[in-house]
Amino acid sequence: MAELIRDGESLILKLSTAEKLEGVHGDIRVPMSAVSSVTVLDDVIHAVRGIKMPGARIPGVFAMGTFRSGSGTTFAIVHHQNKRGIKVNLADARFTALIIGVDDPEGVIARLGL
């Protein structure tokens, strides 16, 4: 399962081997200074919008990879069992947002000090 980790002044989205294959991407590291806001998502799968380029997706079921829309480029890792999640909005980074399905978004946000 994907995991958000804070390493000094960096935020890392650590992916499992399967997620790297499905999302066609490796771990993502962004400076904490790029984090503009963090939001808890109660319906995480429907927060993933845009055209998948590249990755894997069944709409309403799971989404893994890069998604492009008019509002920017999002990287998402949402498994079929994820009901809730986190959206990390980014500024001056490769992605405009990271969307991650997690069981306890409030706990993850508190643990990371976001």
C-alpha positions as CSV (number, residue, x, y, z in Angstrom):
1,M,0.0,0.0,0.0
2,A,1.1,3.5,-0.7
3,E,2.5,5.5,2.2
4,L,3.2,9.1,2.8
5,I,6.4,9.7,4.6
6,R,8.0,12.9,5.9
7,D,11.8,12.9,5.5
8,G,13.2,16.2,6.8
9,E,12.1,18.8,4.4
10,S,10.7,16.3,1.9
11,L,7.3,14.6,1.5
12,I,7.6,11.1,-0.1
13,L,4.9,9.0,-1.6
14,K,6.3,5.5,-1.2
15,L,4.8,3.0,-3.6
16,S,4.7,-0.8,-3.4
17,T,6.2,-2.7,-6.4
18,A,2.7,-3.5,-7.7
19,E,1.7,0.2,-7.4
20,K,4.9,1.3,-9.3
21,L,3.9,-1.1,-12.2
22,E,0.2,-0.1,-12.2
23,G,0.9,3.6,-11.8
24,V,3.8,3.5,-14.3
25,H,5.8,5.6,-11.8
26,G,8.3,5.3,-9.0
27,D,8.2,6.9,-5.6
28,I,7.5,10.6,-5.6
29,R,9.5,13.1,-3.5
30,V,8.5,16.8,-3.2
31,P,9.9,19.5,-1.0
32,M,7.6,20.4,2.0
33,S,7.7,24.0,0.7
34,A,5.7,22.8,-2.4
35,V,2.8,21.6,-0.2
36,S,0.2,24.3,-0.4
37,S,-2.7,22.5,1.3
38,V,-4.0,19.1,2.4
39,T,-7.6,18.0,2.3
40,V,-9.4,14.9,3.7
41,L,-11.5,13.2,1.0
42,D,-14.5,11.2,2.2
43,D,-15.1,9.9,-1.4
44,V,-11.6,9.5,-2.6
45,I,-12.2,7.6,-5.9
46,H,-14.6,10.3,-7.2
47,A,-12.0,13.0,-6.5
48,V,-9.7,11.5,-9.2
49,R,-10.5,13.3,-12.5
50,G,-9.0,13.7,-15.8
51,I,-7.5,11.6,-18.6
52,K,-5.2,8.8,-17.4
53,M,-1.8,9.2,-18.9
54,P,-0.2,6.7,-18.0
55,G,-1.5,4.3,-15.4
56,A,-4.4,2.0,-14.6
57,R,-8.0,2.9,-13.9
58,I,-11.5,1.5,-13.7
59,P,-13.8,4.6,-13.0
60,G,-15.4,4.4,-9.6
61,V,-13.3,1.4,-8.6
62,F,-9.6,2.2,-8.6
63,A,-7.1,4.7,-10.0
64,M,-3.3,4.5,-10.2
65,G,-1.1,6.8,-12.2
66,T,-1.0,10.2,-13.7
67,F,-4.3,12.1,-14.6
68,R,-4.3,15.2,-16.6
69,S,-7.2,17.8,-16.6
70,G,-7.7,21.5,-17.2
71,S,-6.8,22.1,-13.6
72,G,-3.4,20.4,-13.8
73,T,-1.7,17.0,-13.4
74,T,-2.6,14.7,-10.5
75,F,-0.9,11.5,-9.4
76,A,-3.3,9.2,-7.7
77,I,-3.1,5.9,-5.9
78,V,-6.5,4.7,-4.9
79,H,-7.3,1.0,-4.4
80,H,-10.8,-0.5,-4.7
81,Q,-11.1,-0.8,-0.9
82,N,-10.2,2.9,-0.2
83,K,-13.3,4.9,0.7
84,R,-11.4,7.9,2.2
85,G,-8.2,9.5,1.4
86,I,-6.0,12.6,1.2
87,K,-5.4,15.2,-1.4
88,V,-2.1,17.1,-1.2
89,N,-2.2,20.2,-3.3
90,L,1.3,21.2,-4.6
91,A,2.8,24.4,-6.0
92,D,5.8,24.6,-8.2
93,A,6.1,20.9,-8.5
94,R,5.8,18.3,-11.3
95,F,2.2,17.4,-10.1
96,T,-0.4,19.9,-9.0
97,A,-1.8,17.3,-6.6
98,L,-1.3,13.9,-5.1
99,I,-4.4,11.8,-4.2
100,I,-3.9,8.8,-1.9
101,G,-6.4,6.4,-0.6
102,V,-5.9,5.8,3.1
103,D,-8.0,4.3,6.0
104,D,-7.3,7.1,8.5
105,P,-6.6,10.4,6.7
106,E,-6.8,12.5,9.8
107,G,-4.2,10.2,11.5
108,V,-1.8,10.4,8.5
109,I,-2.1,14.2,8.4
110,A,-1.4,14.5,12.1
111,R,1.5,12.0,11.9
112,L,3.1,14.1,9.1
113,G,2.5,17.4,10.8
114,L,0.6,18.7,7.8
